[in-house]
Each structure stands twice: as structure tokens, then as C-alpha cells.
Amino acid sequence: MFGNPFRPITTNHSWLTSGVVALATDIYQDRAFDRMPILADALQDAGCDSADILGHCRSNGPHVRGCWVIDLLLGKE
């Protein structure tokens, strides 16, 4: 649920395409965490090369509301 506090991760604004933000919003609102691998693909298409972010999205989870990647992409704290 939480990223590594000793290795903080930031986003590159170019990764925040309308598709990435819409998908992250839908995952958050619908609690559709089965779509996390699709989000990883969208992020990678947008230029994301963060192994931590992509690996988390493609992992088996468990993913829940409060997921650090979704919160990071949506600017939640």
C-alpha cells in the first residue's frame, strides 16, 4: 500500500496523459484494481520508466484504495 519512504518516488508530468489520469481515476472510484496492469501499459506508453511504479502496477497486489501509485498519479496525499 505504501511506497518506500527511504526512496521517494515522483512522477514526471509527461506521464500524466489524459488517458493515464482517466484510468487511474476509474480504478480509484470503481475500486477496479484488476485494471492495474492496464495502467502500467498506459504509463509505459506515456514514457514512464520507473521500475517501482511499473512493477507495482503489474504485481499481484493486493491492491486497495490508498494504493500509493494511484494516489501519486492523482495527487492525493
Phi and psi restraints in degrees (range 20) as a CNS / XPLOR table:
assign (resid 1 and name C) (resid 2 and name N)
       (resid 2 and name CA) (resid 2 and name C) 1.0 -117.0 20.0 2
assign (resid 2 and name N) (resid 2 and name CA)
       (resid 2 and name C) (resid 3 and name N) 1.0 144.8 20.0 2
assign (resid 2 and name C) (resid 3 and name N)
       (resid 3 and name CA) (resid 3 and name C) 1.0 -73.7 20.0 2
assign (resid 3 and name N) (resid 3 and name CA)
       (resid 3 and name C) (resid 4 and name N) 1.0 175.8 20.0 2
assign (resid 3 and name C) (resid 4 and name N)
       (resid 4 and name CA) (resid 4 and name C) 1.0 -77.5 20.0 2
assign (resid 4 and name N) (resid 4 and name CA)
       (resid 4 and name C) (resid 5 and name N) 1.0 115.6 20.0 2
assign (resid 4 and name C) (resid 5 and name N)
       (resid 5 and name CA) (resid 5 and name C) 1.0 -67.5 20.0 2
assign (resid 5 and name N) (resid 5 and name CA)
       (resid 5 and name C) (resid 6 and name N) 1.0 -16.9 20.0 2
assign (resid 5 and name C) (resid 6 and name N)
       (resid 6 and name CA) (resid 6 and name C) 1.0 -90.0 20.0 2
assign (resid 6 and name N) (resid 6 and name CA)
       (resid 6 and name C) (resid 7 and name N) 1.0 -9.3 20.0 2
assign (resid 6 and name C) (resid 7 and name N)
       (resid 7 and name CA) (resid 7 and name C) 1.0 -136.8 20.0 2
assign (resid 7 and name N) (resid 7 and name CA)
       (resid 7 and name C) (resid 8 and name N) 1.0 72.5 20.0 2
assign (resid 7 and name C) (resid 8 and name N)
       (resid 8 and name CA) (resid 8 and name C) 1.0 -61.1 20.0 2
assign (resid 8 and name N) (resid 8 and name CA)
       (resid 8 and name C) (resid 9 and name N) 1.0 142.8 20.0 2
assign (resid 8 and name C) (resid 9 and name N)
       (resid 9 and name CA) (resid 9 and name C) 1.0 -113.6 20.0 2
assign (resid 9 and name N) (resid 9 and name CA)
       (resid 9 and name C) (resid 10 and name N) 1.0 137.0 20.0 2
assign (resid 9 and name C) (resid 10 and name N)
       (resid 10 and name CA) (resid 10 and name C) 1.0 -120.2 20.0 2
assign (resid 10 and name N) (resid 10 and name CA)
       (resid 10 and name C) (resid 11 and name N) 1.0 163.5 20.0 2
assign (resid 10 and name C) (resid 11 and name N)
       (resid 11 and name CA) (resid 11 and name C) 1.0 -100.4 20.0 2
assign (resid 11 and name N) (resid 11 and name CA)
       (resid 11 and name C) (resid 12 and name N) 1.0 154.6 20.0 2
assign (resid 11 and name C) (resid 12 and name N)
       (resid 12 and name CA) (resid 12 and name C) 1.0 -94.5 20.0 2
assign (resid 12 and name N) (resid 12 and name CA)
       (resid 12 and name C) (resid 13 and name N) 1.0 129.6 20.0 2
assign (resid 12 and name C) (resid 13 and name N)
       (resid 13 and name CA) (resid 13 and name C) 1.0 -58.6 20.0 2
assign (resid 13 and name N) (resid 13 and name CA)
       (resid 13 and name C) (resid 14 and name N) 1.0 -25.2 20.0 2
assign (resid 13 and name C) (resid 14 and name N)
       (resid 14 and name CA) (resid 14 and name C) 1.0 -68.5 20.0 2
assign (resid 14 and name N) (resid 14 and name CA)
       (resid 14 and name C) (resid 15 and name N) 1.0 -19.7 20.0 2
assign (resid 14 and name C) (resid 15 and name N)
       (resid 15 and name CA) (resid 15 and name C) 1.0 -75.0 20.0 2
assign (resid 15 and name N) (resid 15 and name CA)
       (resid 15 and name C) (resid 16 and name N) 1.0 -19.6 20.0 2
assign (resid 15 and name C) (resid 16 and name N)
       (resid 16 and name CA) (resid 16 and name C) 1.0 -86.9 20.0 2
assign (resid 16 and name N) (resid 16 and name CA)
       (resid 16 and name C) (resid 17 and name N) 1.0 59.0 20.0 2
assign (resid 16 and name C) (resid 17 and name N)
       (resid 17 and name CA) (resid 17 and name C) 1.0 -69.5 20.0 2
assign (resid 17 and name N) (resid 17 and name CA)
       (resid 17 and name C) (resid 18 and name N) 1.0 166.0 20.0 2
assign (resid 17 and name C) (resid 18 and name N)
       (resid 18 and name CA) (resid 18 and name C) 1.0 -60.8 20.0 2
assign (resid 18 and name N) (resid 18 and name CA)
       (resid 18 and name C) (resid 19 and name N) 1.0 -35.6 20.0 2
assign (resid 18 and name C) (resid 19 and name N)
       (resid 19 and name CA) (resid 19 and name C) 1.0 -67.2 20.0 2
assign (resid 19 and name N) (resid 19 and name CA)
       (resid 19 and name C) (resid 20 and name N) 1.0 -42.6 20.0 2
assign (resid 19 and name C) (resid 20 and name N)
       (resid 20 and name CA) (resid 20 and name C) 1.0 -64.0 20.0 2
assign (resid 20 and name N) (resid 20 and name CA)
       (resid 20 and name C) (resid 21 and name N) 1.0 -46.7 20.0 2
assign (resid 20 and name C) (resid 21 and name N)
       (resid 21 and name CA) (resid 21 and name C) 1.0 -65.6 20.0 2
assign (resid 21 and name N) (resid 21 and name CA)
       (resid 21 and name C) (resid 22 and name N) 1.0 -40.9 20.0 2
assign (resid 21 and name C) (resid 22 and name N)
       (resid 22 and name CA) (resid 22 and name C) 1.0 -64.1 20.0 2
assign (resid 22 and name N) (resid 22 and name CA)
       (resid 22 and name C) (resid 23 and name N) 1.0 -42.6 20.0 2
assign (resid 22 and name C) (resid 23 and name N)
       (resid 23 and name CA) (resid 23 and name C) 1.0 -65.8 20.0 2
assign (resid 23 and name N) (resid 23 and name CA)
       (resid 23 and name C) (resid 24 and name N) 1.0 -44.2 20.0 2
assign (resid 23 and name C) (resid 24 and name N)
       (resid 24 and name CA) (resid 24 and name C) 1.0 -61.9 20.0 2
assign (resid 24 and name N) (resid 24 and name CA)
       (resid 24 and name C) (resid 25 and name N) 1.0 -40.6 20.0 2
assign (resid 24 and name C) (resid 25 and name N)
       (resid 25 and name CA) (resid 25 and name C) 1.0 -63.1 20.0 2
assign (resid 25 and name N) (resid 25 and name CA)
       (resid 25 and name C) (resid 26 and name N) 1.0 -45.7 20.0 2
assign (resid 25 and name C) (resid 26 and name N)
       (resid 26 and name CA) (resid 26 and name C) 1.0 -62.8 20.0 2
assign (resid 26 and name N) (resid 26 and name CA)
       (resid 26 and name C) (resid 27 and name N) 1.0 -43.5 20.0 2
assign (resid 26 and name C) (resid 27 and name N)
       (resid 27 and name CA) (resid 27 and name C) 1.0 -59.7 20.0 2
assign (resid 27 and name N) (resid 27 and name CA)
       (resid 27 and name C) (resid 28 and name N) 1.0 -44.7 20.0 2
assign (resid 27 and name C) (resid 28 and name N)
       (resid 28 and name CA) (resid 28 and name C) 1.0 -64.5 20.0 2
assign (resid 28 and name N) (resid 28 and name CA)
       (resid 28 and name C) (resid 29 and name N) 1.0 -50.8 20.0 2
assign (resid 28 and name C) (resid 29 and name N)
       (resid 29 and name CA) (resid 29 and name C) 1.0 -68.8 20.0 2
assign (resid 29 and name N) (resid 29 and name CA)
       (resid 29 and name C) (resid 30 and name N) 1.0 -40.1 20.0 2
assign (resid 29 and name C) (resid 30 and name N)
       (resid 30 and name CA) (resid 30 and name C) 1.0 -90.7 20.0 2
assign (resid 30 and name N) (resid 30 and name CA)
       (resid 30 and name C) (resid 31 and name N) 1.0 -4.2 20.0 2
assign (resid 30 and name C) (resid 31 and name N)
       (resid 31 and name CA) (resid 31 and name C) 1.0 52.3 20.0 2
assign (resid 31 and name N) (resid 31 and name CA)
       (resid 31 and name C) (resid 32 and name N) 1.0 42.3 20.0 2
assign (resid 31 and name C) (resid 32 and name N)
       (resid 32 and name CA) (resid 32 and name C) 1.0 -97.9 20.0 2
assign (resid 32 and name N) (resid 32 and name CA)
       (resid 32 and name C) (resid 33 and name N) 1.0 63.9 20.0 2
assign (resid 32 and name C) (resid 33 and name N)
       (resid 33 and name CA) (resid 33 and name C) 1.0 -72.0 20.0 2
assign (resid 33 and name N) (resid 33 and name CA)
       (resid 33 and name C) (resid 34 and name N) 1.0 -7.6 20.0 2
assign (resid 33 and name C) (resid 34 and name N)
       (resid 34 and name CA) (resid 34 and name C) 1.0 -68.9 20.0 2
assign (resid 34 and name N) (resid 34 and name CA)
       (resid 34 and name C) (resid 35 and name N) 1.0 -12.4 20.0 2
assign (resid 34 and name C) (resid 35 and name N)
       (resid 35 and name CA) (resid 35 and name C) 1.0 -89.9 20.0 2
assign (resid 35 and name N) (resid 35 and name CA)
       (resid 35 and name C) (resid 36 and name N) 1.0 3.4 20.0 2
assign (resid 35 and name C) (resid 36 and name N)
       (resid 36 and name CA) (resid 36 and name C) 1.0 -57.8 20.0 2
assign (resid 36 and name N) (resid 36 and name CA)
       (resid 36 and name C) (resid 37 and name N) 1.0 -40.3 20.0 2
assign (resid 36 and name C) (resid 37 and name N)
       (resid 37 and name CA) (resid 37 and name C) 1.0 -63.3 20.0 2
assign (resid 37 and name N) (resid 37 and name CA)
       (resid 37 and name C) (resid 38 and name N) 1.0 -31.3 20.0 2
assign (resid 37 and name C) (resid 38 and name N)
       (resid 38 and name CA) (resid 38 and name C) 1.0 -67.6 20.0 2
assign (resid 38 and name N) (resid 38 and name CA)
       (resid 38 and name C) (resid 39 and name N) 1.0 -39.2 20.0 2
assign (resid 38 and name C) (resid 39 and name N)
       (resid 39 and name CA) (resid 39 and name C) 1.0 -61.9 20.0 2
assign (resid 39 and name N) (resid 39 and name CA)
       (resid 39 and name C) (resid 40 and name N) 1.0 -40.6 20.0 2
assign (resid 39 and name C) (resid 40 and name N)
       (resid 40 and name CA) (resid 40 and name C) 1.0 -59.6 20.0 2
assign (resid 40 and name N) (resid 40 and name CA)
       (resid 40 and name C) (resid 41 and name N) 1.0 -43.8 20.0 2
assign (resid 40 and name C) (resid 41 and name N)
       (resid 41 and name CA) (resid 41 and name C) 1.0 -62.6 20.0 2
assign (resid 41 and name N) (resid 41 and name CA)
       (resid 41 and name C) (resid 42 and name N) 1.0 -42.8 20.0 2
assign (resid 41 and name C) (resid 42 and name N)
       (resid 42 and name CA) (resid 42 and name C) 1.0 -64.4 20.0 2
assign (resid 42 and name N) (resid 42 and name CA)
       (resid 42 and name C) (resid 43 and name N) 1.0 -41.4 20.0 2
assign (resid 42 and name C) (resid 43 and name N)
       (resid 43 and name CA) (resid 43 and name C) 1.0 -63.7 20.0 2
assign (resid 43 and name N) (resid 43 and name CA)
       (resid 43 and name C) (resid 44 and name N) 1.0 -43.6 20.0 2
assign (resid 43 and name C) (resid 44 and name N)
       (resid 44 and name CA) (resid 44 and name C) 1.0 -63.7 20.0 2
assign (resid 44 and name N) (resid 44 and name CA)
       (resid 44 and name C) (resid 45 and name N) 1.0 -40.6 20.0 2
assign (resid 44 and name C) (resid 45 and name N)
       (resid 45 and name CA) (resid 45 and name C) 1.0 -62.1 20.0 2
assign (resid 45 and name N) (resid 45 and name CA)
       (resid 45 and name C) (resid 46 and name N) 1.0 -29.9 20.0 2
assign (resid 45 and name C) (resid 46 and name N)
       (resid 46 and name CA) (resid 46 and name C) 1.0 -83.7 20.0 2
assign (resid 46 and name N) (resid 46 and name CA)
       (resid 46 and name C) (resid 47 and name N) 1.0 -1.8 20.0 2
assign (resid 46 and name C) (resid 47 and name N)
       (resid 47 and name CA) (resid 47 and name C) 1.0 105.8 20.0 2
assign (resid 47 and name N) (resid 47 and name CA)
       (resid 47 and name C) (resid 48 and name N) 1.0 2.7 20.0 2
assign (resid 47 and name C) (resid 48 and name N)
       (resid 48 and name CA) (resid 48 and name C) 1.0 -66.4 20.0 2
assign (resid 48 and name N) (resid 48 and name CA)
       (resid 48 and name C) (resid 49 and name N) 1.0 128.6 20.0 2
assign (resid 48 and name C) (resid 49 and name N)
       (resid 49 and name CA) (resid 49 and name C) 1.0 -124.0 20.0 2
assign (resid 49 and name N) (resid 49 and name CA)
       (resid 49 and name C) (resid 50 and name N) 1.0 17.5 20.0 2
assign (resid 49 and name C) (resid 50 and name N)
       (resid 50 and name CA) (resid 50 and name C) 1.0 -76.5 20.0 2
assign (resid 50 and name N) (resid 50 and name CA)
       (resid 50 and name C) (resid 51 and name N) 1.0 112.1 20.0 2
assign (resid 50 and name C) (resid 51 and name N)
       (resid 51 and name CA) (resid 51 and name C) 1.0 -61.4 20.0 2
assign (resid 51 and name N) (resid 51 and name CA)
       (resid 51 and name C) (resid 52 and name N) 1.0 -34.7 20.0 2
assign (resid 51 and name C) (resid 52 and name N)
       (resid 52 and name CA) (resid 52 and name C) 1.0 -64.9 20.0 2
assign (resid 52 and name N) (resid 52 and name CA)
       (resid 52 and name C) (resid 53 and name N) 1.0 -47.0 20.0 2
assign (resid 52 and name C) (resid 53 and name N)
       (resid 53 and name CA) (resid 53 and name C) 1.0 -67.8 20.0 2
assign (resid 53 and name N) (resid 53 and name CA)
       (resid 53 and name C) (resid 54 and name N) 1.0 -50.9 20.0 2
assign (resid 53 and name C) (resid 54 and name N)
       (resid 54 and name CA) (resid 54 and name C) 1.0 -64.6 20.0 2
assign (resid 54 and name N) (resid 54 and name CA)
       (resid 54 and name C) (resid 55 and name N) 1.0 -40.7 20.0 2
assign (resid 54 and name C) (resid 55 and name N)
       (resid 55 and name CA) (resid 55 and name C) 1.0 -63.4 20.0 2
assign (resid 55 and name N) (resid 55 and name CA)
       (resid 55 and name C) (resid 56 and name N) 1.0 -41.0 20.0 2
assign (resid 55 and name C) (resid 56 and name N)
       (resid 56 and name CA) (resid 56 and name C) 1.0 -63.4 20.0 2
assign (resid 56 and name N) (resid 56 and name CA)
       (resid 56 and name C) (resid 57 and name N) 1.0 -45.1 20.0 2
assign (resid 56 and name C) (resid 57 and name N)
       (resid 57 and name CA) (resid 57 and name C) 1.0 -63.0 20.0 2
assign (resid 57 and name N) (resid 57 and name CA)
       (resid 57 and name C) (resid 58 and name N) 1.0 -32.7 20.0 2
assign (resid 57 and name C) (resid 58 and name N)
       (resid 58 and name CA) (resid 58 and name C) 1.0 -91.8 20.0 2
assign (resid 58 and name N) (resid 58 and name CA)
       (resid 58 and name C) (resid 59 and name N) 1.0 -3.8 20.0 2
assign (resid 58 and name C) (resid 59 and name N)
       (resid 59 and name CA) (resid 59 and name C) 1.0 -76.0 20.0 2
assign (resid 59 and name N) (resid 59 and name CA)
       (resid 59 and name C) (resid 60 and name N) 1.0 164.7 20.0 2
assign (resid 59 and name C) (resid 60 and name N)
       (resid 60 and name CA) (resid 60 and name C) 1.0 -74.2 20.0 2
assign (resid 60 and name N) (resid 60 and name CA)
       (resid 60 and name C) (resid 61 and name N) 1.0 -6.3 20.0 2
assign (resid 60 and name C) (resid 61 and name N)
       (resid 61 and name CA) (resid 61 and name C) 1.0 86.2 20.0 2
assign (resid 61 and name N) (resid 61 and name CA)
       (resid 61 and name C) (resid 62 and name N) 1.0 -144.8 20.0 2
assign (resid 61 and name C) (resid 62 and name N)
       (resid 62 and name CA) (resid 62 and name C) 1.0 -74.1 20.0 2
assign (resid 62 and name N) (resid 62 and name CA)
       (resid 62 and name C) (resid 63 and name N) 1.0 144.8 20.0 2
assign (resid 62 and name C) (resid 63 and name N)
       (resid 63 and name CA) (resid 63 and name C) 1.0 -105.6 20.0 2
assign (resid 63 and name N) (resid 63 and name CA)
       (resid 63 and name C) (resid 64 and name N) 1.0 136.6 20.0 2
assign (resid 63 and name C) (resid 64 and name N)
       (resid 64 and name CA) (resid 64 and name C) 1.0 -141.5 20.0 2
assign (resid 64 and name N) (resid 64 and name CA)
       (resid 64 and name C) (resid 65 and name N) 1.0 167.2 20.0 2
assign (resid 64 and name C) (resid 65 and name N)
       (resid 65 and name CA) (resid 65 and name C) 1.0 -60.0 20.0 2
assign (resid 65 and name N) (resid 65 and name CA)
       (resid 65 and name C) (resid 66 and name N) 1.0 133.5 20.0 2
assign (resid 65 and name C) (resid 66 and name N)
       (resid 66 and name CA) (resid 66 and name C) 1.0 104.0 20.0 2
assign (resid 66 and name N) (resid 66 and name CA)
       (resid 66 and name C) (resid 67 and name N) 1.0 2.3 20.0 2
assign (resid 66 and name C) (resid 67 and name N)
       (resid 67 and name CA) (resid 67 and name C) 1.0 -54.6 20.0 2
assign (resid 67 and name N) (resid 67 and name CA)
       (resid 67 and name C) (resid 68 and name N) 1.0 129.0 20.0 2
assign (resid 67 and name C) (resid 68 and name N)
       (resid 68 and name CA) (resid 68 and name C) 1.0 -63.1 20.0 2
assign (resid 68 and name N) (resid 68 and name CA)
       (resid 68 and name C) (resid 69 and name N) 1.0 -31.4 20.0 2
assign (resid 68 and name C) (resid 69 and name N)
       (resid 69 and name CA) (resid 69 and name C) 1.0 -69.3 20.0 2
assign (resid 69 and name N) (resid 69 and name CA)
       (resid 69 and name C) (resid 70 and name N) 1.0 -48.6 20.0 2
assign (resid 69 and name C) (resid 70 and name N)
       (resid 70 and name CA) (resid 70 and name C) 1.0 -60.2 20.0 2
assign (resid 70 and name N) (resid 70 and name CA)
       (resid 70 and name C) (resid 71 and name N) 1.0 -46.3 20.0 2
assign (resid 70 and name C) (resid 71 and name N)
       (resid 71 and name CA) (resid 71 and name C) 1.0 -60.8 20.0 2
assign (resid 71 and name N) (resid 71 and name CA)
       (resid 71 and name C) (resid 72 and name N) 1.0 -39.9 20.0 2
assign (resid 71 and name C) (resid 72 and name N)
       (resid 72 and name CA) (resid 72 and name C) 1.0 -63.1 20.0 2
assign (resid 72 and name N) (resid 72 and name CA)
       (resid 72 and name C) (resid 73 and name N) 1.0 -45.9 20.0 2
assign (resid 72 and name C) (resid 73 and name N)
       (resid 73 and name CA) (resid 73 and name C) 1.0 -67.9 20.0 2
assign (resid 73 and name N) (resid 73 and name CA)
       (resid 73 and name C) (resid 74 and name N) 1.0 -31.9 20.0 2
assign (resid 73 and name C) (resid 74 and name N)
       (resid 74 and name CA) (resid 74 and name C) 1.0 -94.5 20.0 2
assign (resid 74 and name N) (resid 74 and name CA)
       (resid 74 and name C) (resid 75 and name N) 1.0 1.2 20.0 2
assign (resid 74 and name C) (resid 75 and name N)
       (resid 75 and name CA) (resid 75 and name C) 1.0 71.9 20.0 2
assign (resid 75 and name N) (resid 75 and name CA)
       (resid 75 and name C) (resid 76 and name N) 1.0 25.3 20.0 2
assign (resid 75 and name C) (resid 76 and name N)
       (resid 76 and name CA) (resid 76 and name C) 1.0 -87.1 20.0 2
assign (resid 76 and name N) (resid 76 and name CA)
       (resid 76 and name C) (resid 77 and name N) 1.0 151.9 20.0 2
